[in-house]
């Protein structure tokens, strides 16, 4: 593995070999300090990158970016720039490396530009290394408009990382840790997915087009026995996983964990944490590579959050923390007073940030597909709450009720003064794991479990980084205000921490997030309990959200409005496509087969009348007639339902406002689809299995 790991990555060790030491150090200093590259440095780096890429089989390069579709994109250009005397000329300059331009008119902008304004720029992100996939050199880039607005996920993500860095570093300096030069947000993403035999996958139009089954009766056995979770990995699946790991490792993606997940045919791959922008690029690669490797092994890979009704959906758990340039985790409890003070401060600020901006955290994980998953089976509920565990909760409660010079006892082992905000030693495994919490502290990090498996987790990390950066900035300002009035710094810090703990009490919940009692309690606490996804998107434009994003320099109001428009538009289009596919399958596949089976039964009734005595004929005919009537009832309801769904869609499509259109789809089209599904699922249990036109759940989930 050592020789193969990062084989296709233009990493630092490769740069050291390809660049002279002076140039390498100049580039590294410029990159780490966030300064612009000079033309001479860029040209020499670009040429070294081209030679390395071509030696490893690359013929093209692409500026790889993440537009507002959430999917990766890029225009592939050959290194070939001309021919002289029948000899190819290869060119890759510093300008070509640093900046690109493409026709971005077909990519969503949410009204930031008119359709005829096609220009979009890409800018190299030198903090995320380039890599080779196939015969193309991929260069991670940001994507922005002619007027400088962000048209992607990376640009605001990098801004959010800068905001966290600035606020956290200033706060550490206040605590006396002046040797800290920077703070980075880190994350490790766990990716869940389903593997379906490709022969069956290719026979389900709904799976191929929408990523999920739009109908399907539950199989006799699902995940009830828990016999798939962590069980023996089947030979064919293991071959796929080994191939996946090798491919990811060669691309520098630190894939570490692989196992069977809860639902049948469901699996997980998880990577070691890294800085947020690199980790998100890695996760985009995971999603891209996992599909191609699955095809090699004759699987269809499903990244949809809820591909099958009645079994566990798939998420992308984000394990988020903050780390200094010296590698110290700011959310690690530590074992000495100074570290404990720091931990308590950052913990209180993060909890307060999630409490204040819970609607944005919820929005960041919201989509039509993910809301089919949230609150079901192993997925966390949609109501954002923070789980801390009994030990840390007890500490925070004691701090909140303490005086500055009061000693508190923990577990009857020690008493200590809180004059400098000290808390007792906490061990890494200081909490149990609450699988019903969307935002859970797991010892030295927070696990944001609500993010969907098919989503780019950039939106979640942007919202979380922004909220935390803003709260850290306010913490610093409040302490400085108190010290300016003559209060001692230690006491000022303690007073602000104490107030944050009290103010964020409503968001803390350690119980069962699935219970109806919690839903009622959350509403009483004033937590965001909105269930309509189009309405949830409104949070981007609330006064507090706009101010927070503008104060941290991550979004301006125009950019926020564009993201709202894109989210509403995407929501509509996804349901629109699903309803079209459902109508097609219902009318052109299900109804004809059900009618054919009904005709066979009618023919059978006719034949029985001629063959059997009158009493037996009546009995057998009655049984068949009951089935015939049921088929007739369900096919009639499906036909009427498709007509109703189509009309609801036509009415919605005439609405000009994207928000109101999305609401119409949510309130009218989706319920029509659910009604149609109910009757198709009933027909599946009646119609002859040999005649049923599509693979059923039992084949999709259990043939591997």
Secondary structure in CASP SS format (residue, H / E / C, confidence):
PFRMAT SS
TARGET T0000
AUTHOR 0000-0000-0000
METHOD secondary structure of the structure
MODEL  1
X C 1.00
X C 1.00
X C 1.00
X C 1.00
X C 1.00
X C 1.00
X C 1.00
X C 1.00
X E 1.00
X C 1.00
X C 1.00
X H 1.00
X H 1.00
X H 1.00
X H 1.00
X H 1.00
X H 1.00
X H 1.00
X C 1.00
X C 1.00
X H 1.00
X H 1.00
X H 1.00
X H 1.00
X H 1.00
X H 1.00
X H 1.00
X H 1.00
X H 1.00
X H 1.00
X H 1.00
X H 1.00
X H 1.00
X C 1.00
X C 1.00
X C 1.00
X C 1.00
X C 1.00
X H 1.00
X H 1.00
X H 1.00
X H 1.00
X H 1.00
X H 1.00
X H 1.00
X H 1.00
X H 1.00
X H 1.00
X H 1.00
X H 1.00
X H 1.00
X H 1.00
X H 1.00
X H 1.00
X H 1.00
X C 1.00
X C 1.00
X C 1.00
X C 1.00
X E 1.00
X E 1.00
X E 1.00
X E 1.00
X E 1.00
X E 1.00
X E 1.00
X E 1.00
X C 1.00
X C 1.00
X C 1.00
X C 1.00
X E 1.00
X E 1.00
X C 1.00
X C 1.00
X E 1.00
X E 1.00
X E 1.00
X C 1.00
X E 1.00
X E 1.00
X E 1.00
X E 1.00
X E 1.00
X C 1.00
X C 1.00
X E 1.00
X E 1.00
X E 1.00
X E 1.00
X C 1.00
X C 1.00
X C 1.00
X H 1.00
X H 1.00
X H 1.00
X H 1.00
X H 1.00
X E 1.00
X E 1.00
X E 1.00
X E 1.00
X E 1.00
X C 1.00
X C 1.00
X C 1.00
X C 1.00
X C 1.00
X C 1.00
X C 1.00
X C 1.00
X C 1.00
X C 1.00
X C 1.00
X C 1.00
X C 1.00
X C 1.00
X C 1.00
X E 1.00
X E 1.00
X E 1.00
X E 1.00
X E 1.00
X E 1.00
X C 1.00
X C 1.00
X C 1.00
X C 1.00
X C 1.00
X C 1.00
X E 1.00
X E 1.00
X E 1.00
X C 1.00
X C 1.00
X E 1.00
X E 1.00
X E 1.00
X E 1.00
X E 1.00
X E 1.00
X E 1.00
X E 1.00
X E 1.00
X E 1.00
X C 1.00
X C 1.00
X C 1.00
X C 1.00
X E 1.00
X C 1.00
X E 1.00
X C 1.00
X H 1.00
X H 1.00
X H 1.00
X H 1.00
X H 1.00
X H 1.00
X H 1.00
X H 1.00
X H 1.00
X H 1.00
X H 1.00
X H 1.00
X H 1.00
X H 1.00
X H 1.00
X H 1.00
X H 1.00
X H 1.00
X H 1.00
X H 1.00
X H 1.00
X C 1.00
X C 1.00
X C 1.00
X C 1.00
X C 1.00
X C 1.00
X C 1.00
X C 1.00
X E 1.00
X E 1.00
X E 1.00
X E 1.00
X E 1.00
X E 1.00
X E 1.00
X E 1.00
X E 1.00
X E 1.00
X E 1.00
X E 1.00
X E 1.00
X E 1.00
X E 1.00
X H 1.00
X H 1.00
X H 1.00
X H 1.00
X C 1.00
X C 1.00
X C 1.00
X H 1.00
X H 1.00
X H 1.00
X H 1.00
X H 1.00
X H 1.00
X C 1.00
X C 1.00
X C 1.00
X C 1.00
X C 1.00
X C 1.00
X C 1.00
X C 1.00
X C 1.00
X C 1.00
X C 1.00
X C 1.00
X C 1.00
X C 1.00
X C 1.00
X C 1.00
X C 1.00
X C 1.00
X C 1.00
X C 1.00
X C 1.00
X C 1.00
X C 1.00
X C 1.00
X H 1.00
X H 1.00
X H 1.00
X H 1.00
X H 1.00
X H 1.00
X H 1.00
X H 1.00
X H 1.00
X H 1.00
X H 1.00
X H 1.00
X H 1.00
X H 1.00
X H 1.00
X H 1.00
X C 1.00
X C 1.00
X C 1.00
X C 1.00
X E 1.00
X E 1.00
X E 1.00
X E 1.00
X E 1.00
X E 1.00
X C 1.00
X C 1.00
X C 1.00
X C 1.00
X C 1.00
X E 1.00
X E 1.00
X E 1.00
X E 1.00
X E 1.00
X E 1.00
X C 1.00
X C 1.00
X E 1.00
X E 1.00
X H 1.00
X H 1.00
X H 1.00
X H 1.00
X H 1.00
X H 1.00
X H 1.00
X H 1.00
X H 1.00
X H 1.00
X H 1.00
X H 1.00
X H 1.00
X H 1.00
X H 1.00
X H 1.00
X H 1.00
X H 1.00
X H 1.00
X H 1.00
X H 1.00
X C 1.00
X C 1.00
X E 1.00
X E 1.00
X E 1.00
X E 1.00
X C 1.00
X C 1.00
X C 1.00
X C 1.00
X C 1.00
X C 1.00
X C 1.00
X C 1.00
X C 1.00
X C 1.00
X C 1.00
X C 1.00
X E 1.00
X E 1.00
X E 1.00
X E 1.00
X E 1.00
X E 1.00
X E 1.00
X E 1.00
X E 1.00
X E 1.00
X C 1.00
X C 1.00
X C 1.00
X C 1.00
X E 1.00
X C 1.00
X C 1.00
X C 1.00
X C 1.00
X C 1.00
X C 1.00
X C 1.00
X H 1.00
X H 1.00
X H 1.00
X H 1.00
X H 1.00
X H 1.00
X H 1.00
X H 1.00
X H 1.00
X H 1.00
X H 1.00
X H 1.00
X H 1.00
X H 1.00
X H 1.00
X H 1.00
X H 1.00
X H 1.00
X H 1.00
X H 1.00
X C 1.00
X H 1.00
X H 1.00
X H 1.00
X H 1.00
X H 1.00
X H 1.00
X H 1.00
X C 1.00
X C 1.00
X C 1.00
X C 1.00
X C 1.00
X H 1.00
X H 1.00
X H 1.00
X C 1.00
X C 1.00
X C 1.00
X C 1.00
X C 1.00
X C 1.00
X C 1.00
X C 1.00
X C 1.00
X C 1.00
X C 1.00
X C 1.00
X C 1.00
X E 1.00
X E 1.00
X C 1.00
X C 1.00
X H 1.00
X H 1.00
X H 1.00
X H 1.00
X H 1.00
X H 1.00
X H 1.00
X H 1.00
X H 1.00
X H 1.00
X H 1.00
X C 1.00
X C 1.00
X C 1.00
X C 1.00
X C 1.00
X C 1.00
X E 1.00
X E 1.00
X E 1.00
X E 1.00
X C 1.00
X C 1.00
X C 1.00
X E 1.00
X E 1.00
X E 1.00
X E 1.00
X C 1.00
X C 1.00
X C 1.00
X C 1.00
X C 1.00
X C 1.00
X C 1.00
X C 1.00
X C 1.00
X C 1.00
X C 1.00
X C 1.00
X C 1.00
X C 1.00
X C 1.00
X C 1.00
X C 1.00
X C 1.00
X C 1.00
X C 1.00
X C 1.00
X E 1.00
X E 1.00
X E 1.00
X C 1.00
X C 1.00
X C 1.00
X C 1.00
X E 1.00
X E 1.00
X E 1.00
X C 1.00
X C 1.00
X C 1.00
X E 1.00
X C 1.00
X C 1.00
X C 1.00
X C 1.00
X C 1.00
X H 1.00
X H 1.00
X H 1.00
X H 1.00
X H 1.00
X H 1.00
X H 1.00
X H 1.00
X H 1.00
X H 1.00
X H 1.00
X H 1.00
X H 1.00
X H 1.00
X H 1.00
X H 1.00
X H 1.00
X H 1.00
X H 1.00
X H 1.00
X H 1.00
X H 1.00
X H 1.00
X H 1.00
X H 1.00
X H 1.00
X H 1.00
X C 1.00
X C 1.00
X C 1.00
X C 1.00
X H 1.00
X H 1.00
X H 1.00
X H 1.00
X H 1.00
X H 1.00
X H 1.00
X H 1.00
X H 1.00
X H 1.00
X H 1.00
X H 1.00
X H 1.00
X H 1.00
X H 1.00
X C 1.00
X H 1.00
X H 1.00
X H 1.00
X E 1.00
X C 1.00
X C 1.00
X C 1.00
X C 1.00
X C 1.00
X C 1.00
X C 1.00
X H 1.00
X H 1.00
X H 1.00
X H 1.00
X H 1.00
X H 1.00
X H 1.00
X H 1.00
X H 1.00
X H 1.00
X C 1.00
X C 1.00
X C 1.00
X C 1.00
X C 1.00
X C 1.00
X C 1.00
X H 1.00
X H 1.00
X H 1.00
X H 1.00
X H 1.00
X H 1.00
X H 1.00
X H 1.00
X H 1.00
X C 1.00
X H 1.00
X H 1.00
X H 1.00
X H 1.00
X H 1.00
X H 1.00
X H 1.00
X H 1.00
X H 1.00
X C 1.00
X C 1.00
X C 1.00
X C 1.00
X C 1.00
X H 1.00
X H 1.00
X H 1.00
X H 1.00
X H 1.00
X H 1.00
X H 1.00
X H 1.00
X H 1.00
X H 1.00
X H 1.00
X H 1.00
X H 1.00
X H 1.00
X H 1.00
X H 1.00
X H 1.00
X H 1.00
X H 1.00
X H 1.00
X H 1.00
X H 1.00
X H 1.00
X H 1.00
X H 1.00
X H 1.00
X H 1.00
X H 1.00
X H 1.00
X H 1.00
X H 1.00
X H 1.00
X H 1.00
X H 1.00
X H 1.00
X H 1.00
X H 1.00
X H 1.00
X H 1.00
X H 1.00
X H 1.00
X H 1.00
X H 1.00
X H 1.00
X H 1.00
X H 1.00
X H 1.00
X H 1.00
X H 1.00
X H 1.00
X H 1.00
X H 1.00
X H 1.00
X H 1.00
X H 1.00
X C 1.00
X C 1.00
X H 1.00
X H 1.00
X H 1.00
X H 1.00
X H 1.00
X H 1.00
X H 1.00
X H 1.00
X H 1.00
X H 1.00
X H 1.00
X H 1.00
X H 1.00
X H 1.00
X H 1.00
X H 1.00
X H 1.00
X H 1.00
X H 1.00
X H 1.00
X H 1.00
X H 1.00
X H 1.00
X H 1.00
X H 1.00
X H 1.00
X H 1.00
X H 1.00
X H 1.00
X H 1.00
X H 1.00
X H 1.00
X H 1.00
X H 1.00
X H 1.00
X H 1.00
X H 1.00
X H 1.00
X H 1.00
X H 1.00
X C 1.00
X C 1.00
X C 1.00
X C 1.00
X H 1.00
X H 1.00
X H 1.00
X H 1.00
X H 1.00
X H 1.00
X H 1.00
X H 1.00
X H 1.00
X H 1.00
X H 1.00
X H 1.00
X H 1.00
X H 1.00
X H 1.00
X H 1.00
X H 1.00
X H 1.00
X H 1.00
X H 1.00
X H 1.00
X H 1.00
X H 1.00
X H 1.00
X H 1.00
X H 1.00
X H 1.00
X C 1.00
X C 1.00
X C 1.00
X C 1.00
X C 1.00
X C 1.00
X C 1.00
X C 1.00
X C 1.00
X C 1.00
X C 1.00
X C 1.00
X H 1.00
X H 1.00
X H 1.00
X H 1.00
X H 1.00
X H 1.00
X C 1.00
X C 1.00
END
